[in-house]
Amino acid sequence: MTDIDYRLAFELSPIGLVLSRHRSIVDCNARLCEMFGLSRELLIGQTFQVLYPS
């Protein structure tokens, strides 16, 4: 598979997906945004705490 194939699989997945580095959100797909009612722009750079606040 090429990088484009992986990107399409990530973007078109029917389940919410997130990529992280050092506990910070690097990317997420549209389904994850729909699940939490948040925009990709808001999520990128945040920690997972934004998804599961105490």
N, CA, C and O atoms as a GROMACS GRO file, in nm:
protein
  216
    1MET      N    1   0.084  -0.119   0.000
    1MET     CA    2   0.000   0.000   0.000
    1MET      C    3   0.088   0.125   0.000
    1MET      O    4   0.197   0.126   0.057
    2THR      N    5   0.038   0.227  -0.064
    2THR     CA    6   0.111   0.354  -0.068
    2THR      C    7   0.063   0.445   0.045
    2THR      O    8  -0.036   0.416   0.112
    3ASP      N    9   0.134   0.555   0.064
    3ASP     CA   10   0.093   0.653   0.165
    3ASP      C   11  -0.047   0.705   0.135
    3ASP      O   12  -0.125   0.731   0.227
    4ILE      N   13  -0.078   0.721   0.008
    4ILE     CA   14  -0.212   0.768  -0.031
    4ILE      C   15  -0.317   0.666   0.009
    4ILE      O   16  -0.424   0.703   0.057
    5ASP      N   17  -0.288   0.538  -0.010
    5ASP     CA   18  -0.382   0.433   0.030
    5ASP      C   19  -0.408   0.437   0.181
    5ASP      O   20  -0.522   0.426   0.225
    6TYR      N   21  -0.301   0.453   0.259
    6TYR     CA   22  -0.317   0.458   0.403
    6TYR      C   23  -0.398   0.581   0.443
    6TYR      O   24  -0.483   0.573   0.532
    7ARG      N   25  -0.372   0.694   0.380
    7ARG     CA   26  -0.444   0.818   0.410
    7ARG      C   27  -0.593   0.801   0.379
    7ARG      O   28  -0.678   0.842   0.459
    8LEU      N   29  -0.625   0.742   0.265
    8LEU     CA   30  -0.765   0.719   0.229
    8LEU      C   31  -0.833   0.624   0.327
    8LEU      O   32  -0.947   0.648   0.368
    9ALA      N   33  -0.765   0.518   0.366
    9ALA     CA   34  -0.821   0.423   0.463
    9ALA      C   35  -0.847   0.494   0.596
    9ALA      O   36  -0.950   0.470   0.660
   10PHE      N   37  -0.756   0.579   0.637
   10PHE     CA   38  -0.770   0.656   0.762
   10PHE      C   39  -0.890   0.750   0.753
   10PHE      O   40  -0.975   0.752   0.841
   11GLU      N   41  -0.896   0.827   0.645
   11GLU     CA   42  -1.002   0.927   0.629
   11GLU      C   43  -1.140   0.865   0.610
   11GLU      O   44  -1.238   0.919   0.661
   12LEU      N   45  -1.148   0.755   0.540
   12LEU     CA   46  -1.278   0.696   0.506
   12LEU      C   47  -1.324   0.587   0.603
   12LEU      O   48  -1.429   0.527   0.582
   13SER      N   49  -1.247   0.562   0.706
   13SER     CA   50  -1.283   0.458   0.802
   13SER      C   51  -1.417   0.490   0.869
   13SER      O   52  -1.443   0.605   0.904
   14PRO      N   53  -1.502   0.388   0.885
   14PRO     CA   54  -1.630   0.411   0.952
   14PRO      C   55  -1.618   0.421   1.105
   14PRO      O   56  -1.717   0.446   1.174
   15ILE      N   57  -1.497   0.402   1.157
   15ILE     CA   58  -1.475   0.416   1.301
   15ILE      C   59  -1.384   0.535   1.326
   15ILE      O   60  -1.304   0.572   1.240
   16GLY      N   61  -1.397   0.594   1.442
   16GLY     CA   62  -1.313   0.708   1.477
   16GLY      C   63  -1.169   0.665   1.500
   16GLY      O   64  -1.142   0.573   1.577
   17LEU      N   65  -1.078   0.733   1.433
   17LEU     CA   66  -0.935   0.702   1.446
   17LEU      C   67  -0.858   0.828   1.484
   17LEU      O   68  -0.893   0.939   1.443
   18VAL      N   69  -0.754   0.809   1.563
   18VAL     CA   70  -0.669   0.920   1.603
   18VAL      C   71  -0.524   0.875   1.598
   18VAL      O   72  -0.492   0.760   1.631
   19LEU      N   73  -0.437   0.964   1.556
   19LEU     CA   74  -0.292   0.943   1.562
   19LEU      C   75  -0.238   1.034   1.670
   19LEU      O   76  -0.276   1.151   1.679
   20SER      N   77  -0.150   0.980   1.753
   20SER     CA   78  -0.095   1.061   1.861
   20SER      C   79   0.056   1.044   1.869
   20SER      O   80   0.114   0.947   1.821
   21ARG      N   81   0.116   1.143   1.932
   21ARG     CA   82   0.259   1.139   1.960
   21ARG      C   83   0.279   1.205   2.096
   21ARG      O   84   0.237   1.318   2.119
   22HIS      N   85   0.343   1.132   2.184
   22HIS     CA   86   0.368   1.183   2.320
   22HIS      C   87   0.239   1.232   2.385
   22HIS      O   88   0.237   1.338   2.448
   23ARG      N   89   0.132   1.155   2.370
   23ARG     CA   90   0.000   1.182   2.431
   23ARG      C   91  -0.069   1.306   2.377
   23ARG      O   92  -0.162   1.358   2.439
   24SER      N   93  -0.024   1.353   2.263
   24SER     CA   94  -0.086   1.468   2.199
   24SER      C   95  -0.144   1.425   2.064
   24SER      O   96  -0.081   1.349   1.991
   25ILE      N   97  -0.263   1.473   2.032
   25ILE     CA   98  -0.330   1.436   1.907
   25ILE      C   99  -0.261   1.503   1.790
   25ILE      O  100  -0.248   1.626   1.785
   26VAL      N  101  -0.216   1.422   1.695
   26VAL     CA  102  -0.147   1.470   1.576
   26VAL      C  103  -0.245   1.478   1.459
   26VAL      O  104  -0.235   1.569   1.376
   27ASP      N  105  -0.338   1.384   1.451
   27ASP     CA  106  -0.438   1.383   1.344
   27ASP      C  107  -0.556   1.297   1.388
   27ASP      O  108  -0.543   1.213   1.477
   28CYS      N  109  -0.669   1.321   1.327
   28CYS     CA  110  -0.788   1.240   1.353
   28CYS      C  111  -0.875   1.243   1.228
   28CYS      O  112  -0.863   1.332   1.144
   29ASN      N  113  -0.961   1.144   1.218
   29ASN     CA  114  -1.047   1.140   1.099
   29ASN      C  115  -1.182   1.205   1.128
   29ASN      O  116  -1.213   1.239   1.243
   30ALA      N  117  -1.261   1.222   1.022
   30ALA     CA  118  -1.390   1.290   1.034
   30ALA      C  119  -1.485   1.216   1.127
   30ALA      O  120  -1.563   1.279   1.198
   31ARG      N  121  -1.480   1.084   1.128
   31ARG     CA  122  -1.570   1.006   1.214
   31ARG      C  123  -1.544   1.035   1.361
   31ARG      O  124  -1.639   1.047   1.439
   32LEU      N  125  -1.418   1.048   1.401
   32LEU     CA  126  -1.387   1.082   1.540
   32LEU      C  127  -1.444   1.219   1.574
   32LEU      O  128  -1.499   1.239   1.682
   33CYS      N  129  -1.429   1.314   1.482
   33CYS     CA  130  -1.483   1.448   1.505
   33CYS      C  131  -1.635   1.443   1.522
   33CYS      O  132  -1.689   1.510   1.610
   34GLU      N  133  -1.702   1.364   1.440
   34GLU     CA  134  -1.847   1.348   1.452
   34GLU      C  135  -1.885   1.286   1.586
   34GLU      O  136  -1.981   1.330   1.651
   35MET      N  137  -1.810   1.186   1.628
   35MET     CA  138  -1.840   1.116   1.754
   35MET      C  139  -1.836   1.210   1.874
   35MET      O  140  -1.918   1.199   1.965
   36PHE      N  141  -1.741   1.304   1.874
   36PHE     CA  142  -1.723   1.392   1.988
   36PHE      C  143  -1.778   1.532   1.965
   36PHE      O  144  -1.778   1.614   2.057
   37GLY      N  145  -1.824   1.560   1.844
   37GLY     CA  146  -1.880   1.692   1.814
   37GLY      C  147  -1.777   1.803   1.819
   37GLY      O  148  -1.808   1.917   1.854
   38LEU      N  149  -1.653   1.769   1.784
   38LEU     CA  150  -1.544   1.866   1.786
   38LEU      C  151  -1.476   1.871   1.650
   38LEU      O  152  -1.480   1.774   1.574
   39SER      N  153  -1.415   1.984   1.618
   39SER     CA  154  -1.348   1.997   1.488
   39SER      C  155  -1.207   1.941   1.494
   39SER      O  156  -1.146   1.932   1.600
   40ARG      N  157  -1.157   1.903   1.378
   40ARG     CA  158  -1.020   1.854   1.367
   40ARG      C  159  -0.922   1.963   1.414
   40ARG      O  160  -0.825   1.934   1.483
   41GLU      N  161  -0.950   2.086   1.375
   41GLU     CA  162  -0.862   2.197   1.412
   41GLU      C  163  -0.853   2.213   1.564
   41GLU      O  164  -0.746   2.243   1.618
   42LEU      N  165  -0.964   2.192   1.633
   42LEU     CA  166  -0.964   2.202   1.778
   42LEU      C  167  -0.889   2.085   1.842
   42LEU      O  168  -0.820   2.104   1.942
   43LEU      N  169  -0.903   1.966   1.785
   43LEU     CA  170  -0.843   1.846   1.845
   43LEU      C  171  -0.692   1.837   1.826
   43LEU      O  172  -0.621   1.795   1.918
   44ILE      N  173  -0.643   1.875   1.710
   44ILE     CA  174  -0.499   1.862   1.683
   44ILE      C  175  -0.419   1.949   1.780
   44ILE      O  176  -0.445   2.068   1.796
   45GLY      N  177  -0.323   1.886   1.844
   45GLY     CA  178  -0.239   1.954   1.941
   45GLY      C  179  -0.286   1.937   2.085
   45GLY      O  180  -0.211   1.967   2.178
   46GLN      N  181  -0.409   1.888   2.104
   46GLN     CA  182  -0.464   1.866   2.237
   46GLN      C  183  -0.422   1.729   2.290
   46GLN      O  184  -0.381   1.642   2.213
   47THR      N  185  -0.434   1.710   2.419
   47THR     CA  186  -0.415   1.578   2.477
   47THR      C  187  -0.549   1.505   2.474
   47THR      O  188  -0.652   1.565   2.443
   48PHE      N  189  -0.548   1.377   2.506
   48PHE     CA  190  -0.671   1.299   2.508
   48PHE      C  191  -0.769   1.348   2.615
   48PHE      O  192  -0.886   1.311   2.613
   49GLN      N  193  -0.721   1.428   2.707
   49GLN     CA  194  -0.808   1.480   2.813
   49GLN      C  195  -0.923   1.562   2.754
   49GLN      O  196  -1.030   1.568   2.816
   50VAL      N  197  -0.905   1.622   2.638
   50VAL     CA  198  -1.013   1.699   2.575
   50VAL      C  199  -1.128   1.606   2.536
   50VAL      O  200  -1.243   1.650   2.529
   51LEU      N  201  -1.098   1.479   2.510
   51LEU     CA  202  -1.202   1.383   2.474
   51LEU      C  203  -1.268   1.321   2.596
   51LEU      O  204  -1.386   1.284   2.592
   52TYR      N  205  -1.194   1.309   2.705
   52TYR     CA  206  -1.243   1.245   2.827
   52TYR      C  207  -1.213   1.332   2.948
   52TYR      O  208  -1.130   1.296   3.032
   53PRO      N  209  -1.279   1.447   2.959
   53PRO     CA  210  -1.250   1.534   3.073
   53PRO      C  211  -1.295   1.470   3.205
   53PRO      O  212  -1.389   1.390   3.207
   54SER      N  213  -1.228   1.506   3.311
   54SER     CA  214  -1.262   1.451   3.444
   54SER      C  215  -1.389   1.513   3.498
   54SER      O  216  -1.432   1.480   3.608
   0.00000   0.00000   0.00000
